[in-house]
């Protein structure tokens, strides 16, 4: 069983970390690359498509990192819930 002070400290650190990570994330739509006009040369069209591809790759990597962060958070929350259940079970068992 964790002391109450350590529990709160860990929760505060987790919340601060989440706020910091959220601040680093780009706003939705910020990665959009302007498309080339339809009458552009093939070279210009290729260049625009390459830029769009690169932006999409960067966005995909950001999304993958966010998924990893969410999975870590979910694991931490599940562990915390398990700990609380075990603690409550221990209290109930002692009172019986």
Residue pairs with C-beta under 8 A, 6 or more apart in sequence:
1 87
1 90
2 10
2 83
14 73
14 76
18 73
21 69
25 62
25 66
26 62
31 55
31 56
31 58
31 59
32 55
33 48
33 51
33 52
33 55
34 48
35 48
35 52
36 44
36 45
36 47
36 48
40 48
